[in-house]
Amino acid sequence: MKLVTFVPRTGDAASRIGALVDDVTVVDLQRACELQHGGPRPHFQDMLALLDGGTAAMDESRALVERARMDLEAARVPLATVRLLAPVPRPRSIRDCMAFEQHVTQATRTVVSWAFPPLAWLDAAVERVVGRPLIGPPRVWYERPVYYKSNPFSVVGPEAEVRRPRGSRKLDYELEFGVYIGRAGRDITEGDARLHVAGFTVFNDFSARDIQMREMRGRLGPAKGKDFDTGNAMGPWLVTPDEVGDPYALSMVARVNGEERSRGSSATMHHRFERLIAYVSQDETLHPGEFLGSGTVGGGCGLETDRYLADGDVVELEVERLGVLRNRVAPSAA
């Protein structure tokens, strides 16, 4: 299923959850439930409630969608008449990993070039000749899937404006995808990790690189380089694992104003979600509705080429089988 959170394009109605059918129709799950069973269900109140409902709620959703394909016309809404929010408008938490080796190498090379360009040029030349850079990820990066925690209150969905934080001239996009947890667990093994995944979505971790680099000199963070309203874009829908197939065989493309900026593959993910889930859940319970990001695929951000976003730019991130997440950059509020 492709699950969505939506509101009508006109009016001020509360958000509802649904499932996309044939890419043109949304089945309103609560309305379908009312038509089918004569009343609402608590787990169709919002997406967090659906995830809390676990396998039983997902199975009921699938049954309602199949019934709505044939009947329950009043539960079907044209996609063109609704506005999509993030699939989970307020996740219970956001942890974002840094799982792609090429991204770490190329982003580090750019930062080094700001202080000492010859070293960055030498590093690129060495990588071309021997296949390995001089400036690579530190040893600890290979030992464990490091991550940071972001702000779940700053999430926006597809087509939403992303407002530039004040004082930043190097606003950047990041081509990522991630998983929503659908089953609670602690000390989860890598072998069991997929049982805890409710679905996948595209993730754009917008970053103010100039602010980020200044503050991380304090050996903590990132903080305000990542934390600003509208900074976490997710969507357009939550795709359940049965529709994704192999999550490590997906093409990933970034475009700005229609121009392709990068193309990569989830196959290059060094730390996969199974390992990330196992690591995060060590001595710590993961709950339904928490989100784990992959980090940026190699080449999938402006920092790697030292090229950033201007006000008015439209960023499109496309991940195979997960859809296109599109957002426009808006100027700072002040």
C-alpha positions as CSV (number, residue, x, y, z in Angstrom):
1,M,0.0,0.0,0.0
2,K,0.9,3.6,-0.4
3,L,-0.5,5.3,2.7
4,V,-1.1,9.1,2.8
5,T,-2.1,11.8,5.2
6,F,-4.2,14.4,3.4
7,V,-6.5,17.4,3.7
8,P,-9.0,18.8,1.2
9,R,-7.5,21.5,-1.0
10,T,-10.3,23.8,0.0
11,G,-11.7,24.4,3.5
12,D,-10.2,23.8,6.9
13,A,-11.1,20.2,7.5
14,A,-8.9,18.1,9.8
15,S,-6.3,15.7,8.3
16,R,-7.3,12.2,7.4
17,I,-5.4,9.1,6.4
18,G,-5.9,7.0,3.2
19,A,-4.4,4.7,0.7
20,L,-3.5,5.6,-2.9
21,V,-5.2,3.5,-5.5
22,D,-4.0,3.5,-9.2
23,D,-2.1,6.7,-8.5
24,V,-5.2,8.8,-9.0
25,T,-7.6,8.0,-6.1
26,V,-7.3,8.1,-2.4
27,V,-9.4,5.7,-0.3
28,D,-10.3,7.5,2.9
29,L,-9.8,4.7,5.4
30,Q,-12.0,6.0,8.2
31,R,-14.8,6.7,5.8
32,A,-14.5,3.3,4.2
33,C,-14.6,1.7,7.7
34,E,-17.7,3.6,8.6
35,L,-19.4,2.5,5.4
36,Q,-18.3,-1.1,5.8
37,H,-18.8,-1.5,9.6
38,G,-21.2,1.2,10.6
39,G,-18.7,3.2,12.7
40,P,-15.2,4.5,13.0
41,R,-12.1,2.7,14.3
42,P,-9.5,4.4,16.6
43,H,-6.6,3.1,14.5
44,F,-7.8,5.1,11.5
45,Q,-7.7,8.4,13.4
46,D,-4.3,9.3,12.1
47,M,-1.1,7.6,10.8
48,L,0.4,7.2,14.3
49,A,-2.7,5.4,15.5
50,L,-2.5,3.2,12.4
51,L,1.1,2.3,13.1
52,D,0.2,1.6,16.8
53,G,-2.5,-0.8,15.5
54,G,0.2,-3.0,14.1
55,T,-0.4,-5.9,11.7
56,A,-4.1,-6.1,12.5
57,A,-4.7,-2.5,11.5
58,M,-2.6,-2.9,8.3
59,D,-4.5,-6.0,7.3
60,E,-7.9,-4.2,7.9
61,S,-6.6,-1.3,5.8
62,R,-5.8,-3.6,2.9
63,A,-9.2,-5.3,3.1
64,L,-10.9,-1.9,3.0
65,V,-8.9,-0.8,0.0
66,E,-9.8,-3.9,-1.9
67,R,-13.5,-3.4,-1.0
68,A,-13.3,0.2,-2.0
69,R,-12.0,-0.7,-5.5
70,M,-15.3,-2.4,-6.2
71,D,-17.7,-0.5,-3.9
72,L,-17.8,2.2,-1.2
73,E,-17.7,4.9,-3.7
74,A,-18.3,7.6,-1.0
75,A,-14.9,6.6,0.5
76,R,-13.0,7.3,-2.8
77,V,-11.5,10.8,-3.2
78,P,-9.7,12.1,-6.4
79,L,-6.0,12.7,-5.6
80,A,-6.2,16.0,-7.5
81,T,-8.7,17.3,-4.9
82,V,-6.6,16.8,-1.8
83,R,-3.3,18.2,-0.5
84,L,-0.8,15.6,0.9
85,L,0.9,16.2,4.2
86,A,3.9,14.2,5.3
87,P,2.8,10.6,5.7
88,V,3.4,10.9,9.5
89,P,3.1,14.6,10.1
90,R,4.8,14.4,13.5
91,P,6.9,11.3,13.9
92,R,7.6,10.2,17.4
93,S,11.3,10.8,16.8
94,I,13.7,11.3,13.9
95,R,17.2,9.7,13.8
96,D,19.2,10.2,10.7
97,C,22.2,8.0,9.9
98,M,25.2,8.7,7.6
99,A,25.2,5.4,5.8
100,F,26.7,6.1,2.4
101,E,30.5,6.0,2.2
102,Q,30.8,8.1,-1.0
103,H,28.8,11.0,0.6
104,V,31.1,11.1,3.7
105,T,34.2,11.1,1.5
106,Q,33.0,13.8,-1.0
107,A,31.5,16.1,1.6
108,T,34.7,15.9,3.7
109,R,36.7,16.7,0.6
110,T,34.7,19.9,0.0
111,V,35.2,21.1,3.6
112,V,38.9,20.4,3.3
113,S,39.0,22.4,0.1
114,W,37.8,25.5,1.9
115,A,40.9,25.5,4.1
116,F,43.5,23.8,1.9
117,P,42.5,23.3,-1.8
118,P,45.7,21.3,-2.8
119,L,44.9,18.5,-0.4
120,A,41.4,18.2,-1.8
121,W,42.7,18.0,-5.3
122,L,45.3,15.4,-4.3
123,D,42.7,13.3,-2.6
124,A,40.5,13.3,-5.7
125,A,43.4,12.3,-7.9
126,V,44.5,9.5,-5.6
127,E,40.9,8.1,-5.5
128,R,40.8,8.2,-9.3
129,V,44.1,6.2,-9.6
130,V,43.9,3.7,-6.7
131,G,40.1,3.6,-6.0
132,R,40.4,4.8,-2.4
133,P,40.7,8.4,-1.1
134,L,43.3,9.7,1.4
135,I,40.5,11.6,3.2
136,G,37.9,8.9,4.0
137,P,35.5,8.2,6.8
138,P,37.1,7.7,10.2
139,R,37.4,4.1,11.5
140,V,34.5,4.5,13.9
141,W,32.2,5.2,10.9
142,Y,32.8,1.7,9.7
143,E,32.4,0.2,13.1
144,R,29.0,1.5,13.9
145,P,26.1,3.4,12.1
146,V,26.4,6.8,13.7
147,Y,23.4,9.1,13.6
148,Y,22.0,12.3,15.0
149,K,18.5,13.2,16.3
150,S,16.4,15.8,14.5
151,N,13.3,17.7,15.4
152,P,10.0,15.9,14.6
153,F,8.1,19.2,15.0
154,S,9.7,20.6,11.9
155,V,8.4,18.0,9.4
156,V,6.6,19.1,6.2
157,G,5.2,17.2,3.3
158,P,5.4,17.3,-0.5
159,E,4.9,20.6,-2.3
160,A,5.4,22.5,1.0
161,E,7.7,25.5,1.1
162,V,11.0,25.2,3.0
163,R,12.0,28.5,4.5
164,R,15.6,29.4,4.5
165,P,17.0,30.0,8.1
166,R,18.2,33.5,8.8
167,G,21.8,34.2,8.0
168,S,22.4,31.1,5.8
169,R,23.7,31.5,2.3
170,K,24.5,27.7,1.8
171,L,21.1,26.0,2.1
172,D,21.4,22.5,0.9
173,Y,19.2,19.5,0.0
174,E,19.9,15.9,0.9
175,L,18.7,12.9,-1.2
176,E,17.7,10.2,1.4
177,F,15.0,7.7,2.2
178,G,14.0,6.2,5.4
179,V,11.8,3.8,7.4
180,Y,9.0,4.2,9.8
181,I,9.0,1.7,12.7
182,G,5.8,-0.3,12.9
183,R,6.4,-2.6,15.8
184,A,8.0,-1.9,19.2
185,G,11.2,-3.7,20.2
186,R,14.4,-3.6,22.2
187,D,17.7,-5.3,21.4
188,I,16.4,-6.2,18.0
189,T,18.6,-8.5,16.0
190,E,19.5,-7.7,12.4
191,G,17.7,-10.9,11.4
192,D,14.5,-9.7,12.9
193,A,14.8,-6.0,12.0
194,R,12.6,-6.1,8.9
195,L,9.7,-7.3,11.0
196,H,9.7,-3.9,12.7
197,V,9.5,-1.8,9.5
198,A,6.1,-0.4,8.6
199,G,7.2,1.3,5.4
200,F,9.5,3.6,3.5
201,T,9.4,7.2,2.3
202,V,11.6,9.8,0.6
203,F,13.4,12.2,3.0
204,N,15.0,15.5,2.3
205,D,17.1,16.6,5.3
206,F,17.5,20.3,4.4
207,S,20.7,21.7,5.9
208,A,22.2,25.2,6.3
209,R,25.8,24.2,5.7
210,D,27.4,27.5,6.7
211,I,25.7,27.4,10.0
212,Q,26.3,23.7,10.5
213,M,30.1,24.0,9.8
214,R,30.5,26.9,12.2
215,E,28.7,25.3,15.1
216,M,30.2,21.9,14.8
217,R,33.6,23.4,15.5
218,G,32.3,23.2,19.1
219,R,32.5,19.4,18.7
220,L,28.8,18.9,19.2
221,G,25.9,18.9,16.8
222,P,24.6,19.4,14.2
223,A,22.1,21.9,15.9
224,K,20.8,25.0,14.1
225,G,22.3,23.9,10.9
226,K,19.6,21.3,10.8
227,D,17.0,22.5,13.3
228,F,14.6,25.1,11.7
229,D,10.9,25.1,10.9
230,T,10.2,23.2,7.7
231,G,13.7,21.7,7.6
232,N,12.6,18.0,7.4
233,A,10.6,17.2,4.2
234,M,9.0,13.7,3.9
235,G,6.7,12.0,1.5
236,P,4.8,11.8,-0.7
237,W,3.6,8.6,0.9
238,L,4.5,5.7,3.2
239,V,5.1,2.7,1.0
240,T,4.7,-0.7,2.7
241,P,7.5,-3.2,2.3
242,D,5.5,-5.6,0.1
243,E,5.3,-2.8,-2.6
244,V,9.0,-1.9,-2.3
245,G,10.6,-5.3,-2.7
246,D,14.4,-5.0,-2.3
247,P,15.0,-1.7,-0.6
248,Y,18.7,-1.9,-1.6
249,A,18.1,-1.9,-5.4
250,L,16.4,1.5,-5.8
251,S,17.6,4.3,-8.1
252,M,17.8,7.7,-6.4
253,V,17.7,11.0,-8.4
254,A,18.0,14.7,-7.3
255,R,16.8,17.5,-9.5
256,V,16.8,21.3,-9.0
257,N,14.5,23.3,-11.3
258,G,14.3,20.3,-13.5
259,E,18.0,19.9,-13.9
260,E,19.4,16.6,-12.8
261,R,22.0,17.2,-10.1
262,S,22.9,13.6,-9.1
263,R,21.9,10.0,-9.6
264,G,22.7,7.2,-7.2
265,S,21.5,3.9,-5.9
266,S,20.4,2.5,-2.5
267,A,22.7,-0.5,-3.4
268,T,25.6,1.6,-2.2
269,M,24.3,1.9,1.3
270,H,27.1,0.7,3.6
271,H,25.1,0.5,6.8
272,R,21.7,-0.9,6.0
273,F,18.5,-0.4,7.9
274,E,18.7,-3.8,9.5
275,R,22.0,-2.8,11.2
276,L,20.7,0.7,12.0
277,I,17.6,-0.8,13.7
278,A,19.7,-3.3,15.7
279,Y,22.2,-0.5,16.8
280,V,19.5,2.0,17.8
281,S,17.6,-0.5,19.7
282,Q,20.5,-1.6,21.9
283,D,19.3,-1.0,25.5
284,E,16.6,1.3,24.1
285,T,13.1,0.5,23.0
286,L,12.0,1.6,19.5
287,H,8.3,2.5,19.2
288,P,5.9,2.6,16.3
289,G,6.0,6.0,14.5
290,E,9.7,6.6,15.0
291,F,11.6,7.4,11.8
292,L,15.2,6.3,10.8
293,G,16.8,8.0,7.9
294,S,19.5,6.6,5.6
295,G,21.6,9.6,5.3
296,T,22.6,11.0,1.9
297,V,23.4,8.8,-1.1
298,G,26.7,9.6,-2.7
299,G,26.5,12.8,-4.8
300,G,23.1,13.6,-3.4
301,C,23.6,17.0,-1.9
302,G,25.1,20.4,-2.9
303,L,27.9,20.2,-0.3
304,E,29.6,17.4,-2.3
305,T,30.0,19.9,-5.3
306,D,29.9,23.1,-3.2
307,R,26.7,24.2,-5.0
308,Y,23.7,25.4,-3.0
309,L,20.1,26.5,-3.3
310,A,18.7,29.9,-4.2
311,D,15.3,31.3,-3.1
312,G,12.6,30.0,-5.4
313,D,14.5,26.8,-6.4
314,V,12.3,23.7,-6.7
315,V,14.0,20.6,-5.4
316,E,12.7,17.2,-6.5
317,L,14.0,14.0,-4.9
318,E,12.9,10.8,-6.6
319,V,13.5,7.3,-5.2
320,E,12.4,4.4,-7.3
321,R,9.1,2.8,-6.1
322,L,8.8,5.5,-3.4
323,G,7.8,8.5,-5.5
324,V,8.9,12.1,-6.0
325,L,9.2,14.5,-3.1
326,R,9.0,18.1,-4.4
327,N,9.6,21.3,-2.3
328,R,10.3,25.0,-3.1
329,V,12.8,27.1,-1.2
330,A,11.3,30.2,0.4
331,P,13.3,33.3,1.6
332,S,14.1,33.8,5.2
333,A,11.2,35.3,7.3
334,A,13.5,38.2,8.2
